[in-house]
Amino acid sequence: MRILSAFDKFKDSFSAQDACALVKEVASDVSSGLEVISCPLTDGGEGFVEILTPKYEGEIIKVPATNSIGEEIIVEIGMVSIESLSSSVRTLLDLPASGKLAVLEMASVCGLSDLQPEQRNPWRTSTVGVGELLLHAKANEADCILLGIGGSSTNDAGIGALCALGMKLGETNGQTIKFPSPDTWSNLSLFGQPDIAPMPPIRIACDVDNPLLGEDGATKQFGLQKGLKVNELNNLEASMVRMLDQLKEFFPQAHGLSQMAGAGAAGGIGFGLSLIGDVKLVGGFDLVSQWLDLENEVRKADLIFTGEGKFDQTSCRGKGPFQMLSLAKIANKKAVLFCGSIDFDLVDNCNKRFPNVLFVPIAQKNTPLLENLRAGPDNLKSSCRKVLEDRKNNGDFEPPISKEVRFKRIRRVKKFLKPLPRRSNVHRYPVLKWFAETAYKRSYLWSFKGQSMQAALFWGIWISMLPIVGIQMIVVFFISLLVRANLPLIVALQWISNPLTMGPIYFADYKIGMILINLMGLKYPKNNLLSRNYDWSEFSMKELLRLLDTFPPMFLGGSVLGIFMGVFAVFLYKILSKFYKN
């Protein structure tokens, strides 16, 4: 079996690459017949350079840069030959026919996950490092730049990046601002016409369509998750508005660009960069899908594993795992989505849209968030192992020939039971209409797997031995629900006690019951009609009514006989089943 492992990051716990590696490790332990193809996903955030660059044998270069809180760090940028890219990628990015493409990752310098909780504050973070990465790309003779902007900690409209590229920003007293972040904007001015050198065309990978300002803008939609306090939302929004008004003096197009789809992504970096040159936003998943050739990988896979840290409403707005479910549906493939936490209201809707998807939350219930984050890799491994072992037990990993033999065996059994009510036609039986909806929703009632068959054998034979003619069918319906038994088989077994066999069975029940009662030292009156010495010339209706007194010993004897025969039948089923499979 071929499994496509296409995970996004589990935020603050482990990366997409780690998730794919964990699946491969577990799969090798569960079965040697599993082939795992790893395609870690990225929304433009963590792993963007590391995931995309090696696909086309690009070069990774280490360069110095400033992170979002002003610290000097070393980060990686990728350089890829444009000629090596697929035609679909070149078309999507509107690239020249040849040259070099620089792959940059905003999260490498402005990543939210790189900051401690107490350091997360959009007032004090800046995109200066993004501007520095752009300069490094230009210095390495890039003909075009691809920038992934997911997972950012900033909300500065790209002002920090513009300053790194040459825009002069200072306070009204003439003091130059060394590290421009929103908390330095309270008393600022722009020093003359920005002296920004021409940049190569910039392509921004982004799956967010928010504008820069307003209720759907960068601040009010994403500020809280970056560490902004609720009571500061309006203040930062007002500061962004004032900055926009000042930018209009040098960039007349600023107001219009602030309203474009995606201007509010990553705190407005797309807006800021669009002021200075040829900038185009492209769908992050569309880019990754074509870059990694995901559609082809999905078609070749037998099973899709995907997931992310949190699956909620925002996941449906173009995030990788949700898009993987869409690709799996188009290719008619089964998929499993693993998540740290899941919005179960959303899952209900997704179950209708993606009926072949299994949703698996990996976080431990009643466990603090920080502990679940630390245990994230172990939680994914255990959840993945359970899913794979369940499928292995169900025969999903069988070679095609073995699976076909098993299917033939199942078809023979179903043909034998064809006259009985089935899941698809149970509603056609007038006496069963009341039970039809319940029976249809519970698939285990129609399962021919060992556990359901054994439960049906044991309980079906037991009930068939009891003196409850007339209500046996109703009894087994409810018992099949309680013990998860195969419904057709448990119903069929009730025909053991038919008009031809009922007399001998109930007589045996009575005799066994009377013997057991005597062994227990109890006295119970015998029924004369069941005595071999009864004089039928003295028969009366009174004697016939006394047959009701035989119910207790018949029920006791029937239970003992039924349990014995049920246990024997299950034992025989296991032996014959093992022999037949071999």
N, C-alpha and C positions, 0 to 999 in steps of 0.2 A: 504494500500500500504506500502511496506517495502522499505525504502531508506537506502542505504549504504553510509555513510558519511566518506570518506577516503581522508583527506586533508594532504598536506605537509604544512610546515610553510610559512607564508607570511613575508618574511625577513624584519626585522626592523619595523614590524608593529604588528603582533600577531602570536601566536604559532599554531601548528597543532591541539593541544587539544582545544584551544580557538575556532578555526574555526569549529570543529565538534560540540562543545557545542552551538555555535551560530545557526547552522543549526537545531539542535534539538529544540532550543527555538522558532525559527520562525515556524517550522513545527507544533509544538503544538498549536500555535496561528492560523494557517491557517486551520487546520482540525484535528479533534480528531481521524480520521481514519488513520493517518500517523504514522508508526513505524520507528524510526530512529536508525540504528545500527552504533555506532561510532567506527571507526578504524583509528585513527590518524597515519599518515605515518612519517617515519623518514629516512633520507639518511645517518644516522650515526651522524648527527649533533644534534642541540637542540632537547631535548625531548627523546633522545635515551634510556637513563636509565629509565625515567619516563614512557615511552610507553611500553617498552619490559618487564621490571621486574614484574609488577603486573599480566601479562598474566598467568604466571605459579606460582603465589603466592610467588614470591621471596621476599627477605628482602632488604630493602634500608638502607644503613649505611651512616652516615655523617662523613666526614674526612677532615682534614685541608690540604691545598695545596697552591701552588704559581700560580697566574694567569700569563698570557703572558707578562705582563709589570712589574712583580716582586712584586705584592701585595699579602699578605696573605689572603686567603678566605676559606670558608667552602663549600664543594661540596658533592654531593651524588654519591655513587656507589651502584650497585645492586649485590646481591648474590642469585643465582638460583640453585636449585638442578638439576643436570644433568639428573637424572632418571625421573624427571617430564616433560622433554622436549619431543616433538614428535620425532618419529624415523627419519623423514625427516630432522629436524633441526640437530639432532645429526650426521646424515650422512653428511650433508652439511658442518658442522663445524669440522668434523673428531674428535669427542670428545671421551673420554674414556667412558666406560660403566656406571660409577658411579662417584660421587664426587660433587664438587661445581664449578659452572661457575661464574666468576666475570664479570659483565657488566659495562664497563667504557665508559665515554663520553668525547672525547677530547674537545668539545665545552664548557664543564663546566669549564675548566681552560684556554682554548685558543680560546674562542668564539669571532668571529669578531663582532657579534651584541652586545657584552658586552662592547665594547670600543666606546668612543666618536669619531666622525670623525677625530678630531685633534690628537687622540691617535693611529690611525691606521697607522702603519709604520713597514713593515716587517724587516727593519734593526734593530729595537729595541725590537721586540717580540721574545719570546723563549718558547720552549716546555718543560721547566724544570718541570712544573706541571704535564705533562703526565707521566714522569718518576716517580714522587711521587705517582701518582695514581696506577701505576703498583706495587710499593713497598707495598702500602696499600692492594692491592689485594693479594699479596703473604703473607703478614702478617696475613690476614684473611683466610689463608689456601685454597686459590683457586687452583683447579686442572687444570684449564684452564682459559684464559682471553679472553673476547670478547670486542674489542675496536672499537667504532664508531668514525670516523674521519672527519665528515662533518662540514662545517661552521667555519673553523679555520682562525686565524689571523696571522699565522706564516709561515715562509719560511726559516727554518734553517736546513733542511735535518734531523731533529730529533736529532741534536747534543745536545740540551738542555736536552732532555729526557735521552740520554746516559750519560751525566754528572751527572744527578740525580741518575743514576743507578751505578755509580762508575768510569766512565771514567774521567781521569785527563786532564784538559785543562787549559793552562795558557799562558802568554806572554813569549817572548824569554828572557826577563830579570828575569824570575822566579816568577813573580807576578801571583798568582792564579786568574783566572777570576771567580768572584762570581756569576754573572748572565750572562751566555753565550748566546749571540745573535749575529747575523751577523755583527753588527757594532763593535764587539770586536775581529773580526777575522783578522784584518789588519796586526797584528804583534803577531802571536800566535805560540804555539808549544804544542805537546801532551807529557805529562809526563810519559814516560815509557809504559810498557804493561798495557792496561786497566784492572782494577781490578773489573770486573762486575760479581756479583753473578749470578748463574743459575736462570733462570726465568721459570715459567710454560709456556706451549705452548700458543702462542698469535694468535688470529684470528682477522683480521681487516676487518670491514665492509666498503666497498668502491665501488662506482660505476664509478670511474674515472680510465682510463687506460693509463694515460700519463707517460712517463719516467721522470727521475729526471732532466735531462739537455736537452738543445736544444730548437728549436722553439716550440716544443710541450711539453716542460718541465714545471716544477713547476713554475719557475720564470716568464717566458714569457707568459704563458697561464693564470696564476692566480694572478700574482703580482699586477697588476693594481687594481683589485677589493679589494685587501687587503690594499690599500693605497700607494702603490709604485708609484713614479712619472715616466713618460715615459723616461725621460733622465737618470734614474737610473737603468733601466732594465739590460743593458749590464754590469754595474758595479757589481750588485748583482749576475748576472750569472757568472761573472769571479771569484767572491769570492767563489761561490759554487764549481767551478771547482778546485780552489786551495785547498779547504777543502777536496774534494774527493781525490786529489793527496796525501795529508798527511794521510788520513785514510788508503790508500793502504798499508802503512808501517806496520800497525797492523792488517788490515783486507784485506787479498789478494783478497777476493771475492768481494770487494767493487765495482770495475769497472763493473763487470757483473751484480751485483744487481742493479746498478744505471740505467740499461737499461731495467729492467723488467717492464711489464705492471703494472701500479699502483704505481711505485716508486715515481712519482711526486705528488701523491695525498696528500692534506693537507700540502703542503710545504715540502714534502719528509719524513714525519714521518714513512711511511711504509718502506722506504729504510733504515733509521737509525735503526729501531728496528730489521729489518731482518739481521743486522750484528751480532746480539748477541744470536740468538737462533732459535727455531722452530716458524716461523712466516708464516702465510698463509692468503692471501687476498681472501675474498669472496664477491660476488655481494651483495651490500647493499639492493637492492629491493628484490632479491631472498630470502635473509635472512628474511627480514621483512614480505614478502608474506607468507613464510612457518611458520614463528613464529606466525603470526596473523591469519593464515589459510584464506588468502584473497580469494583464488579461490573458496572455499566453500561459503564464505560470498557473493561473487558476484553471484554465482548460485542461492542463496536463495533470492537475492534482486530483486525488480521490477525496480529500478532506481538507478543509481550511481551518487553521487555528489563527485567531486574531485577538486583539484586546488592547486595553489601555487602563490607566489608573482609575478613571471615573467615567462611567457611561451615563450621560444625562442629556438634557435637551440640546446642549451645545454640540454634542457629538453628531447630531443629525444635520448640522449646518456645514457639512463637507469634510469632517474629520476622517482620517484614514480608516479606522476600524469599521465605521458605518459604511464607508464606500466599499470596503472589502465584502461586507454582507451583500451589497448590491451586485457586485461582480459575481459572487457565488450564486446568487439567485438567477442571474442571467445565464450562467453556465450550468444551472441545475445541479449545483454541488452542495453537499452538506457542510455546515460550518459550526464551529464552537467559538463563542466569544467569552474570554476571561477578563474580568474586571475586578479592581479592588472594591468598588462599590457601584451599585446599579440603581438607577431610578426605576423602580418596578412598575410605576404607572406607564413609563415609556416602553418597558418590556412588553406589556400587554399589547400595545399597538404594534410593536415590532414583531411579536409572535404571529400576528395576522398578516403582516407584510412579508415576513421571512419565516415561513413554516418549517424550513429545514435547518433552523439555527437553534443551538442549545446555548442558553445564557448561564454562565457559571461565575458567581461572585466568589472571590478567593479569600477575602478578609474574614478573620475569625469573629464571630458574633460576640458581643459583650466584651470586646477587647479595645482598649484605648487606641486612638488613631496612630500615635507615635509608635506603639508596639507593633501594630499591623504594618506600618511602613518599614520598620526594621526587619520584620519577618516576611516581607513581600516575596523575595525569591523562594523561600521555603514554602510559602503558601501556594505560589504558582506551581511549584514542582509537585506538591501533594495533590492539587486539584487536577493537574494535567495527568498525573499517574492514574488517578481514579477514572477519569474519562477514557483513557486508553485501555485500561484493564477491563472496564465494562464492555468496551467495544470488542476487545479480544475474546471475552467470555461469550459474547453474542455471535462470534464467528465472523466478524467484519474483516479480520486479517487473514482469512483462509485463502489459499491459492484458488484461482478460478475453477479448476477442475473439482476440487473438494467442495467448493461452495455449490457448484451445479449439482453434485451428487446429493448434497443435503437438501437443496431446493426440490429435487425430484422426490425425495422421501417425504417432504412436507406436502407436496402436491398429491401424492398418493393418499396420505391421511385425510387431506381436505376432500378429495374425491369420495372417499369412503363415508365421510360425514356430511356430504352435500345435502342429503334430504333434511337435515336438521336446520333450525333457525341459524342465520348468520348475521354478522354485524350489519351488513348492508341491507338485509331484508327482514330483520326481526319485526319491523313495524307493520309488515304485511299480515302477520298472524293476529287475528282479532283478540285472542285471549292474552296476547303479549304486548298490546299497544301501550298499556300503562307503563311498561318496563322499557319501551324502545329507546327513549332518549337517554336514560341512565346507562343502558347496555351499550349504546353507541359511543358514549364519551369515555368509557373505561376500556381501553384497548387490551388490558390484561385478561379480560373475559374471553378474548378470542386468540390468546397467545398459545402456541404449541410448544413453548419452551418447557424445560424439565420441571421447574417449580410449579407452574400452573397446571401441568398435566398430573403431577403427583398429588397435588391438593385435590384435583377433580376426582382422581381414582379413589383416594382414601375416603373422602366425604361422600362421594357419589355412591359407592358400594355400601357404606354404612347406612345412609338414608334409605337406600333401596331395601334393606333388610328390616326396616322398622315397620310396624303395623299402622301406617298413616296413609293408606291408600286414599287418593282423592286430593290430598294437599301436598304430595311429594314435590310436585313441580314448583309450587310457590316457595316451599321451604328451601329447595336447592338454589333458587334464584337469589334469595337473601344470603345464603351461606356462601355462594360464589363471590358475592361482593365483600364479605367479611374476610374470607381466606384467600382472595385473589386467585380463584380457580378458573380453569377453562370451562366456559359455559356450555358449549355444545356437548362436550364429553360428560359433564356432570348430569346434564339432562338425559343424554342417551342411556346412561347407566340406570336410570329409573325404570327402564323397560325390562330390567332383570326380573322385577316383580310384576309380571303380566298375568292376564286371566288364566294362563296355562300353568304358571309356576307359583302363583300366589298361595294356593292351598298348601303345597308341600313346604314352602318357605315359612308361612305363618305357623304351621303345625310344628316345624322344627324350632321356631322361636319359642313357642309355648313350652315344649318339652325341655329345652335348654334352660328356660327361665324357671320352671318348676324345680329342676334339679339344683339350680343355684340357690333357690329359696330354701330348699330342704337342707342343703349343705350349710347354710347360715343359721340353721336351727329354728327357722320360722315356720309357722303353720299357716297354710293357705289352702282354702277349699278347692278341690279338683272339680272340673266341669265334666259331668257324666257323658255329654255328647261326644267328648274327645276320648272316651274310654272304649277299648276294643270289645268290652263285654256289655255295652249298652244295648238294652232291649228297645229297638226302634218302634215296637208296637205300642209303647207307652209315651211316644213323642208328643210334646205339647209346646205351645208358644212360650210358655213360662220357661221351659228349658232353653229355648232359643235366645230369650232375653238374657239369660244367665251367661251367654257368651261374652257380654260386656265385662264380666269379672275376669276374663282371661287377658285383658289388656295389660295390666301391670307385669305379669310374668312374660307375656309376649314382647313387651317393650324392652324388658331386661335381657331376655334371651336374644332379641334382635340386635341390641346394642353390642352384646358380647360377640355374636356371630359376625356382625358388620365390621367391628373393629378388627377382629382377627382376619377376616377376608380382605379388608382394606389394607392392613399392614402387609399381608402376603402379596397383594396386587402391586403395591408400591415397590416392594423388594424385587418382585419378578420384572417389573417395568425397568428398574435400574439395570438389572442383569441383561435383559434382552436389548435394552437401548445401547448399552456399551458394546455388546456383541454385534448388533446390527451396524453400528457406526464403524467398527473395525472391519 
